[in-house]
Every structure is written in structure tokens, then in C-alpha cells.
């Protein structure tokens, strides 16, 4: 072996994880670059038309009225993009891709801070940055789920670190981008009852931040309630109980659910609240007979991630009118949890595959039927329930 070969191999060995990090980043960037011109039906029918309307109305001047169904903060950013010499499609995708990267970096940072292992940080960064669910969402679909998910994950990390005010501020930013951030609220509510370390008034911080994000629109002449009224109108926008997400409702009385919106929606809401209440009471009851100076189970990062994942998963899986992209948050949490519990690797992979199938149903009109996916999703949900209960008993 030549001397330079030996030095080269030594360099590779010494910097292997840095090289993997760069390689993963370049691979993810190449994938996103290669599909930059792909136009989804949502982009063609809605996003690009909204962009053109905002631009035609004078960019920021368009904030005086609602364009599309995204909240004011996202509309404000798009309005700012109209002043730049870039195509509309690239503006949407570019913004989401930036948050793909930030989300992957945040996951790596969290794992490194908690474990001190740079290897795991590099791997989790690579898994999220290269996840088909993530780049399908931003680079094919031109959707923005990585944006609100980034802020939700950051708010969870701050909650875990007991930086409560900042956590609720960041959660407010997440909700200012998309209503789907609300899926994490059951976990915050549980932590209020379990921890007893922050006031119920902290929950008012989140809507206050949401209101602040609408100030540019209010200045432009819109109602002071515009950010909230938009979300209320979205809850019944589609009038359909079962959509392209493989939900629990697919597995019970499908025809009835589709043809009786009013009653089926009520049934779905009751089921969701009941199951969420069950899980919260189950955990609280498991601590009832412990000593007064009991151990804080949710100082355990594995349980913290596991239960936030489970409650988010429950909310999306049980609620009516869920779209195919609404599982994005718990799918990211599942990747983080995988590093805490290796037994969750298979269900985590199953979640990613299911979302690729549902995304493909919409984007490419190919894939597995949603009914079949719903049964699989039920099985995967049951596995996460089992993993959590087993871990809770072990920790208690």
C-alpha cells in the first residue's frame, strides 16, 4: 500500500461520520433538485393560483383579504417571496426544503444533546433528510408540513427541558403555520395534569402568539380575529368523514361513515376523546399508589417521546376527515423514538411505507387501497400501544 493510500484511508476512518453526513446531505439535495419541476395537482390547482393572485394584488398588499386556505403567517411569507425573481413553484418548495433541513438538524441536535453520541445524531439527520415522506411532502407535493413539525418538535424539546413559556411560544408559531399542529395539544394537556409545573394560563400564550402573527394582515385591514376564524372554517371545509388517510374509521361501517357526515363525525370525535382520555387516565392511575415523592417518569426521554408519539398518533388515527399528510408529525416522532427503543424499528418503517403509499395514491394515482392500509395502520398503532405500556410498566 502506498503512503498516500494509507493516509487517505486513515482520513476516511477518522472522519467517517462527517463524510456520511455530507453524503446524506448531498443525496437528499440531489433528490430534491431532480424533482424541482414536478407539479402536483395541489400545486397546479391551488398553490400556484394563490401565488399569482397574491402577486397580482401587490404582494403584501394582498394581506387585506384571504388568499387560499393557509393561515396569515404562511400567506405573509409567500407575499414576501413574490418580490423575488424566482418561479412560484420554487418559492413554495424552497421554503419547505429549508425546513426539511432544519427539522433534520433539530432531530440530530436533540439526540446529540441527550445521548452525547454524534453517530446517532448523524444517523437521525440522515434518516429524516432522506425520508421519502419528507421529500415527497416538500419536493413533490410542494406542501409545508415540515414547517409546523419543526416548531412542534422544538416546542416538545423545550417542554421536556421545562422551559414552559418558550415552549408555548414556539407552539404558537407552529399553529400560526398550520392547524395540524393542534394534534400535539393532548400531550401538552396531559403534561399539565401530570407535571403540575406550569399554569393553565400558559396555554393562553399560544393563541397570543398566533394573534401576533396576524398583525401584518390586521394592519392591512382585516379583522383582529382573522387568524382564528380561518381555522374554524377549515374544520368543516370538506364535509367528508373518511378521506385518503388510512384511519380507524375505515375499519368500521365504512358506507355509513361516508354517507352520514353529521353523525359519523360525532362518532369519530367521541371515539377520539374517549381513547385519549383512556391513555391519560391510564398513565395517571399507574402513579396513583406510588409514594408521594415519586419519580418523574417523563424525565425519561424515551417515555416522553413515546407518549407524545402515541397521543399524536391516536388523535390523527381516530379523528374524522383526516388527510393523507396529517400523520407527518407522528412519523417524525417515530423516527426519534426508534433511537430510544430498537423494538420500534419495524413499526417505524411500516409508518413510512404506508405514507409513501398514500402519497403515491394522490401524487401518481398508484398504490395500495386505503382500506388495506387502514387495517395495517391499526396493527401498527396496536404495536405502539404495546411498546408504550411495556415501557411504562418497566419504568414505574
C-alpha positions as CSV (number, residue, x, y, z in Angstrom):
1,X,0.0,0.0,0.0
2,X,1.3,3.4,-0.9
3,X,1.8,6.0,1.8
4,X,-0.8,8.4,0.3
5,X,-3.3,5.5,0.2
6,X,-2.7,4.8,3.9
7,X,-3.2,8.4,4.8
8,X,-6.3,8.6,2.7
9,X,-7.9,5.6,4.4
10,X,-6.9,6.9,7.8
11,X,-8.6,10.2,6.9
12,X,-11.7,8.3,5.8
13,X,-11.8,6.2,9.0
14,X,-11.2,9.2,11.2
15,X,-13.9,11.3,9.6
16,X,-16.3,8.6,8.6
17,X,-19.4,10.1,10.2
18,X,-18.7,13.6,8.9
19,X,-18.4,12.1,5.4
20,X,-21.7,10.2,5.9
21,X,-23.3,13.5,6.9
22,X,-22.1,15.3,3.8
23,X,-23.0,12.3,1.6
24,X,-26.5,12.2,3.1
25,X,-27.0,15.9,2.6
26,X,-25.8,15.8,-1.0
27,X,-28.0,12.8,-1.7
28,X,-31.1,14.5,-0.3
29,X,-30.3,17.7,-2.1
30,X,-29.9,15.8,-5.4
31,X,-33.2,14.1,-5.0
32,X,-35.0,17.4,-4.3
33,X,-33.2,19.1,-7.2
34,X,-34.2,16.3,-9.6
35,X,-37.9,16.8,-9.0
36,X,-37.9,20.5,-8.8
37,X,-40.2,20.9,-11.8
38,X,-42.7,18.3,-10.7
39,X,-46.1,19.9,-10.4
40,X,-48.6,18.2,-8.1
41,X,-52.4,18.6,-8.5
42,X,-52.5,20.8,-5.4
43,X,-49.7,23.0,-6.7
44,X,-51.4,23.3,-10.1
45,X,-54.9,23.9,-8.9
46,X,-54.3,25.9,-5.7
47,X,-50.8,26.9,-4.7
48,X,-49.7,28.5,-8.0
49,X,-53.1,30.2,-8.4
50,X,-52.8,31.6,-4.9
51,X,-49.3,32.8,-5.5
52,X,-50.3,34.6,-8.7
53,X,-53.3,36.2,-7.0
54,X,-51.1,37.5,-4.2
55,X,-48.5,38.8,-6.7
56,X,-51.2,40.5,-8.8
57,X,-52.6,42.2,-5.7
58,X,-49.3,43.7,-4.8
59,X,-47.6,41.2,-2.6
60,X,-48.0,42.4,1.0
61,X,-51.0,44.5,-0.1
62,X,-52.8,41.2,-0.7
63,X,-52.9,40.6,3.1
64,X,-56.1,42.7,3.2
65,X,-58.0,39.6,2.2
66,X,-57.7,35.8,2.5
67,X,-56.0,34.0,-0.4
68,X,-56.3,30.3,-0.2
69,X,-56.8,28.4,3.0
70,X,-53.4,28.7,4.7
71,X,-53.1,31.0,7.7
72,X,-51.8,34.5,7.6
73,X,-48.2,33.8,8.6
74,X,-47.7,31.5,5.6
75,X,-49.5,33.9,3.3
76,X,-47.2,36.7,4.5
77,X,-44.1,34.6,3.7
78,X,-45.4,33.8,0.2
79,X,-46.3,37.5,-0.3
80,X,-42.6,38.3,0.5
81,X,-41.5,35.7,-2.0
82,X,-43.4,37.4,-4.8
83,X,-40.9,40.3,-4.7
84,X,-38.0,37.9,-5.5
85,X,-37.1,36.8,-9.1
86,X,-37.9,33.1,-8.6
87,X,-40.6,30.9,-10.0
88,X,-43.6,30.4,-7.8
89,X,-43.2,26.6,-7.6
90,X,-39.6,27.0,-6.4
91,X,-40.7,29.5,-3.8
92,X,-43.1,27.0,-2.2
93,X,-40.7,24.1,-2.5
94,X,-37.7,26.0,-1.4
95,X,-39.3,27.3,1.8
96,X,-40.4,23.8,2.7
97,X,-37.0,22.3,1.8
98,X,-35.3,24.7,4.2
99,X,-37.4,23.4,7.0
100,X,-36.8,19.8,5.9
101,X,-33.2,20.6,6.6
102,X,-33.9,22.4,9.8
103,X,-36.1,19.6,11.0
104,X,-33.3,17.0,10.3
105,X,-30.7,19.2,12.1
106,X,-33.0,19.7,15.1
107,X,-33.6,16.0,15.4
108,X,-29.8,15.4,15.3
109,X,-29.2,18.2,17.8
110,X,-31.8,16.8,20.2
111,X,-30.3,13.3,20.0
112,X,-26.8,14.5,20.5
113,X,-27.7,16.7,23.5
114,X,-29.5,13.7,25.2
115,X,-27.0,10.9,24.3
116,X,-23.8,12.7,23.6
117,X,-23.4,10.3,20.6
118,X,-22.5,12.1,17.3
119,X,-23.0,8.8,15.5
120,X,-26.7,8.7,16.4
121,X,-27.1,12.4,15.6
122,X,-25.7,11.8,12.1
123,X,-27.9,8.8,11.5
124,X,-31.2,10.5,12.6
125,X,-30.3,13.6,10.5
126,X,-29.8,11.3,7.5
127,X,-33.0,9.3,8.1
128,X,-35.2,12.4,8.3
129,X,-33.5,14.3,5.5
130,X,-33.6,11.2,3.2
131,X,-37.1,10.0,4.4
132,X,-39.4,9.6,1.3
133,X,-42.2,11.0,3.4
134,X,-40.3,14.2,4.0
135,X,-39.1,14.8,0.4
136,X,-42.3,13.6,-1.1
137,X,-44.1,16.2,1.0
138,X,-41.9,19.2,0.2
139,X,-40.4,18.5,-3.2
140,X,-43.1,16.5,-5.0
141,X,-46.2,17.9,-3.3
142,X,-44.9,21.4,-2.5
143,X,-46.6,21.2,0.9
144,X,-45.3,22.7,4.1
145,X,-45.7,20.1,6.8
146,X,-42.1,20.1,7.7
147,X,-42.5,23.8,8.8
148,X,-45.1,23.3,11.5
149,X,-43.5,20.0,12.5
150,X,-40.1,21.7,13.1
151,X,-41.7,24.1,15.5
152,X,-43.8,21.4,17.2
153,X,-40.7,19.2,17.8
154,X,-38.8,22.2,19.1
155,X,-41.7,23.0,21.5
156,X,-41.6,19.5,22.7
157,X,-37.9,19.7,23.4
158,X,-38.4,22.9,25.3
159,X,-41.3,21.4,27.3
160,X,-39.0,18.4,28.2
161,X,-36.4,20.9,29.4
162,X,-39.1,22.6,31.4
163,X,-38.8,25.9,29.5
164,X,-42.5,26.3,29.6
165,X,-43.1,29.8,28.4
166,X,-40.8,29.4,25.4
167,X,-42.3,26.0,24.6
168,X,-45.8,27.6,24.4
169,X,-44.4,30.5,22.3
170,X,-42.9,28.1,19.8
171,X,-46.1,26.0,19.8
172,X,-47.9,29.2,18.9
173,X,-45.6,29.7,15.9
174,X,-46.4,26.1,14.8
175,X,-50.1,26.7,15.0
176,X,-49.7,30.0,13.1
177,X,-48.5,28.0,10.1
178,X,-50.9,25.1,10.2
179,X,-53.9,23.9,12.2
180,X,-52.5,20.3,12.2
181,X,-50.1,21.4,14.9
182,X,-53.1,21.0,17.2
183,X,-52.6,17.3,17.2
184,X,-49.9,17.7,19.8
185,X,-52.2,19.6,22.3
186,X,-53.4,16.4,24.0
187,X,-49.9,15.7,25.1
188,X,-49.4,19.3,26.4
189,X,-52.7,18.9,28.3
190,X,-51.5,15.6,29.8
191,X,-48.2,17.2,30.9
192,X,-50.2,20.0,32.6
193,X,-52.0,17.4,34.8
194,X,-49.0,15.1,35.3
195,X,-46.2,17.6,35.9
196,X,-48.2,20.4,37.7
197,X,-45.3,22.7,37.0
198,X,-46.9,25.2,34.7
199,X,-50.2,27.1,34.9
200,X,-53.3,26.6,32.7
201,X,-52.7,30.2,31.8
202,X,-49.6,29.1,29.8
203,X,-52.0,27.8,27.2
204,X,-53.1,31.4,26.5
205,X,-49.5,32.1,25.3
206,X,-50.1,30.0,22.2
207,X,-53.2,31.9,20.8
208,X,-51.5,35.2,21.8
209,X,-48.5,34.3,19.6
210,X,-50.9,33.2,16.8
211,X,-52.6,36.6,17.1
212,X,-49.3,38.5,16.9
213,X,-48.5,36.6,13.6
214,X,-51.6,38.1,12.1
215,X,-50.7,41.8,12.8
216,X,-49.5,42.4,9.2
217,X,-52.9,41.4,8.0
218,X,-54.7,43.4,10.7
219,X,-52.7,46.5,9.7
220,X,-53.7,45.8,6.1
221,X,-57.4,46.0,7.2
222,X,-58.5,42.5,8.2
223,X,-60.4,41.5,11.3
224,X,-58.4,41.1,14.5
225,X,-59.9,37.6,14.7
226,X,-58.9,36.6,11.1
227,X,-56.3,34.0,12.2
228,X,-58.8,32.1,14.3
229,X,-61.8,32.4,12.1
230,X,-59.9,30.9,9.2
231,X,-59.2,27.7,11.3
232,X,-62.8,27.4,12.5
233,X,-64.0,27.5,8.9
234,X,-61.5,24.7,7.9
235,X,-62.9,22.2,10.3
236,X,-65.9,21.6,8.1
237,X,-64.3,22.6,4.8
238,X,-64.6,19.2,3.0
239,X,-67.7,17.7,4.5
240,X,-66.3,14.2,4.3
241,X,-65.6,11.9,7.3
242,X,-63.2,9.5,5.6
243,X,-60.5,10.8,3.3
244,X,-57.2,9.5,1.9
245,X,-55.7,8.9,5.3
246,X,-56.0,5.2,6.5
247,X,-57.9,6.0,9.6
248,X,-59.6,3.9,12.3
249,X,-63.0,4.9,10.7
250,X,-62.1,3.0,7.6
251,X,-62.3,-0.2,9.6
252,X,-65.8,0.3,11.0
253,X,-69.1,0.7,9.0
254,X,-67.4,2.4,6.0
255,X,-70.5,3.1,4.0
256,X,-72.3,4.6,7.0
257,X,-69.4,6.8,7.8
258,X,-69.3,8.1,4.2
259,X,-73.0,8.7,3.8
260,X,-73.8,10.2,7.3
261,X,-71.4,13.0,7.8
262,X,-73.0,14.7,10.7
263,X,-73.4,11.6,12.8
264,X,-70.2,9.9,11.7
265,X,-68.2,13.0,12.6
266,X,-69.7,13.0,16.1
267,X,-68.9,9.3,16.5
268,X,-65.4,9.9,15.4
269,X,-65.0,12.8,17.8
270,X,-66.4,10.7,20.7
271,X,-64.1,7.8,20.0
272,X,-61.1,10.1,19.8
273,X,-61.7,11.9,23.0
274,X,-62.5,8.6,24.8
275,X,-59.3,6.9,23.7
276,X,-57.2,10.0,24.5
277,X,-58.8,10.2,27.9
278,X,-58.2,6.5,28.5
279,X,-54.5,6.8,27.8
280,X,-54.1,9.9,30.1
281,X,-56.1,8.3,32.9
282,X,-54.2,5.1,32.5
283,X,-50.8,6.8,33.0
284,X,-52.0,9.0,35.8
285,X,-53.7,6.0,37.6
286,X,-50.5,4.0,37.2
287,X,-48.9,6.6,39.5
288,X,-51.8,6.8,42.0
289,X,-50.5,4.3,44.5
290,X,-46.8,5.4,44.3
291,X,-45.1,7.2,47.2
292,X,-45.6,10.9,47.5
293,X,-42.1,11.7,46.4
294,X,-42.5,9.7,43.2
295,X,-40.1,9.6,40.4
296,X,-40.9,11.8,37.4
297,X,-41.4,9.2,34.7
298,X,-41.5,11.8,32.0
299,X,-37.9,12.8,32.8
300,X,-37.2,9.6,30.9
301,X,-36.7,10.9,27.3
302,X,-37.9,7.6,25.9
303,X,-41.2,7.7,27.7
304,X,-41.6,11.4,26.8
305,X,-41.2,10.7,23.1
306,X,-43.2,7.5,23.2
307,X,-46.2,9.1,24.9
308,X,-46.1,12.2,22.7
309,X,-46.0,9.9,19.7
310,X,-48.8,7.7,21.0
311,X,-51.2,10.6,21.8
312,X,-50.5,12.3,18.5
313,X,-50.9,9.0,16.6
314,X,-54.2,8.4,18.5
315,X,-55.5,11.8,17.6
316,X,-54.9,11.5,13.9
317,X,-55.8,7.8,13.6
318,X,-59.2,8.2,15.4
319,X,-60.3,11.7,14.2
320,X,-62.7,12.0,11.2
321,X,-61.8,13.9,8.0
322,X,-58.0,13.2,8.1
323,X,-55.9,13.8,5.0
324,X,-53.0,11.7,3.8
325,X,-50.4,14.1,5.1
326,X,-51.7,14.5,8.6
327,X,-49.5,11.7,10.0
328,X,-46.4,13.7,9.3
329,X,-45.7,14.8,12.9
330,X,-46.0,11.4,14.5
331,X,-44.0,9.8,11.7
332,X,-41.1,12.1,12.6
333,X,-41.5,11.4,16.3
334,X,-41.5,7.7,15.4
335,X,-38.0,8.1,13.9
336,X,-36.8,9.8,17.0
337,X,-38.3,7.1,19.2
338,X,-36.6,4.4,17.2
339,X,-33.3,5.5,18.7
340,X,-34.7,5.0,22.2
341,X,-36.4,1.7,21.6
342,X,-35.0,-0.5,18.9
343,X,-38.1,-2.7,19.0
344,X,-39.9,0.2,17.3
345,X,-37.8,-0.1,14.1
346,X,-40.2,-2.3,12.2
347,X,-43.4,-0.3,13.0
348,X,-41.5,2.9,12.2
349,X,-40.6,1.5,8.8
350,X,-44.2,0.5,8.3
351,X,-45.4,4.0,9.0
352,X,-43.0,5.4,6.4
353,X,-44.1,2.8,3.8
354,X,-47.8,3.5,4.5
355,X,-47.4,7.2,4.0
356,X,-45.4,6.6,0.7
357,X,-48.4,4.5,-0.4
358,X,-51.0,7.2,0.5
359,X,-48.9,9.9,-1.0
360,X,-48.5,7.9,-4.2
361,X,-52.3,7.4,-4.3
362,X,-52.6,11.2,-4.7
363,X,-49.5,12.2,-6.5
364,X,-49.1,9.4,-9.0
365,X,-52.5,7.6,-8.8
366,X,-50.9,4.3,-8.0
367,X,-50.6,2.5,-4.7
368,X,-52.4,0.2,-2.2
369,X,-56.1,0.7,-1.4
370,X,-56.7,2.9,1.7
371,X,-58.9,0.1,3.2
372,X,-56.0,-2.3,3.3
373,X,-53.7,0.4,4.6
374,X,-56.2,1.2,7.4
375,X,-56.0,-2.4,8.7
376,X,-52.2,-2.3,8.6
377,X,-52.3,1.1,10.3
378,X,-54.5,-0.4,13.0
379,X,-51.9,-3.1,13.6
380,X,-49.0,-0.7,13.7
381,X,-51.0,1.5,16.2
382,X,-51.5,-1.5,18.4
383,X,-47.8,-2.2,18.4
384,X,-47.0,1.3,19.6
385,X,-49.7,0.9,22.3
386,X,-48.0,-2.3,23.4
387,X,-44.5,-0.8,23.4
388,X,-45.6,2.2,25.4
389,X,-47.4,0.1,28.1
390,X,-44.5,-2.2,28.4
391,X,-42.1,0.7,28.8
392,X,-44.3,2.4,31.3
393,X,-44.5,-0.6,33.5
394,X,-40.8,-1.1,33.3
395,X,-40.1,2.5,34.3
396,X,-42.7,2.6,37.1
